[in-house]
Amino acid sequence: MVRTAKLLAVAVALVALVAVAQARPDKGEKTLTGTITCAKCDLGLEKKCATVIKVNEDGKDVVYYFDSKGDKANHKAICQKPTEGTVTGTVSEKDGKKVITVSSVKFK
């Protein structure tokens, strides 16, 4: 009986631990709000099309490039037609450019 109670207590503790771990948001995720557009067609920054979000940070325009998967999934909607929206993902830097690994995009 005591052994069963201990096993049950351990099982409940493990379930609670897993639930807390799944509920915790990713610390590295960031939400950006601004203009989702094409780095080539709208901004003239690149020689080929690339999906970016232009946000205003501390009074300056900052451009975040979408990762390749996010670029492919969203570029058709914004090329030649900049759209306000929100992008959530993990931000990093690659080749001197800010890159967001997109987890979600919401157009306004």
C-alpha positions as CSV (number, residue, x, y, z in Angstrom):
1,M,0.0,0.0,0.0
2,V,2.8,2.4,0.9
3,R,4.7,1.5,-2.2
4,T,1.6,2.2,-4.4
5,A,1.1,5.6,-2.8
6,K,4.8,6.5,-3.4
7,L,4.5,5.4,-7.1
8,L,1.3,7.4,-7.5
9,A,2.9,10.5,-5.9
10,V,5.9,10.2,-8.3
11,A,3.5,9.8,-11.3
12,V,1.5,12.9,-10.3
13,A,4.8,14.9,-9.9
14,L,6.0,13.9,-13.3
15,V,2.7,14.8,-15.0
16,A,2.8,18.2,-13.3
17,L,6.4,18.8,-14.4
18,V,5.6,17.9,-18.0
19,A,2.5,20.2,-18.0
20,V,4.5,23.2,-16.6
21,A,7.3,22.6,-19.2
22,Q,4.8,22.6,-22.1
23,A,3.0,25.7,-20.9
24,R,6.2,27.8,-20.6
25,P,6.6,30.0,-23.7
26,D,9.9,29.9,-25.6
27,K,12.1,32.6,-24.0
28,G,13.8,33.3,-27.4
29,E,10.6,34.2,-29.3
30,K,9.9,37.8,-30.1
31,T,6.9,39.4,-31.7
32,L,7.5,42.1,-34.4
33,T,4.8,44.5,-35.7
34,G,5.4,46.5,-38.8
35,T,5.3,46.3,-42.6
36,I,5.8,42.9,-44.2
37,T,7.3,43.5,-47.6
38,C,9.8,42.5,-50.3
39,A,13.4,43.5,-49.8
40,K,14.0,43.8,-53.5
41,C,10.7,45.1,-55.0
42,D,9.7,47.6,-52.3
43,L,12.9,48.4,-50.3
44,G,15.5,48.0,-53.0
45,L,17.9,46.3,-50.6
46,E,18.5,43.0,-52.5
47,K,19.1,41.8,-56.1
48,K,16.5,39.0,-55.6
49,C,13.2,38.9,-53.8
50,A,13.2,38.3,-50.0
51,T,10.4,38.5,-47.5
52,V,11.2,41.0,-44.6
53,I,9.4,42.9,-41.9
54,K,10.3,46.5,-41.4
55,V,9.7,47.7,-37.8
56,N,10.4,51.0,-36.1
57,E,12.7,50.6,-33.1
58,D,13.8,53.6,-31.1
59,G,12.9,55.9,-34.0
60,K,14.8,53.9,-36.6
61,D,13.6,51.5,-39.3
62,V,15.0,48.0,-38.7
63,V,14.6,45.2,-41.3
64,Y,14.3,41.6,-40.2
65,Y,14.6,39.0,-43.0
66,F,12.4,35.9,-42.8
67,D,14.1,32.5,-42.7
68,S,13.9,30.5,-45.9
69,K,10.8,28.5,-44.9
70,G,8.9,31.7,-43.8
71,D,10.0,33.5,-46.9
72,K,8.6,30.7,-49.2
73,A,5.3,30.5,-47.3
74,N,4.6,34.3,-47.2
75,H,6.3,36.0,-50.1
76,K,3.5,35.7,-52.7
77,A,1.1,37.6,-50.4
78,I,3.4,40.6,-50.0
79,C,5.6,40.9,-53.2
80,Q,4.5,44.1,-54.9
81,K,2.0,44.7,-52.1
82,P,3.5,45.7,-48.7
83,T,1.1,44.7,-45.9
84,E,1.0,45.6,-42.2
85,G,1.3,42.6,-39.9
86,T,2.8,40.8,-37.0
87,V,5.5,38.1,-37.0
88,T,6.5,35.9,-34.1
89,G,9.7,33.9,-34.1
90,T,13.2,33.5,-32.9
91,V,15.6,36.4,-33.9
92,S,19.2,35.8,-34.8
93,E,21.9,37.5,-36.9
94,K,23.4,36.0,-40.1
95,D,25.9,37.7,-42.4
96,G,25.2,41.0,-40.7
97,K,21.4,40.8,-41.2
98,K,18.7,40.3,-38.6
99,V,16.8,37.1,-39.4
100,I,13.6,35.8,-37.8
101,T,12.8,32.1,-37.8
102,V,9.1,32.5,-38.3
103,S,6.6,30.6,-36.2
104,S,3.5,32.6,-37.0
105,V,2.5,35.5,-39.3
106,K,-0.7,37.6,-39.0
107,F,-1.6,40.1,-41.7
108,K,-3.8,43.0,-40.8
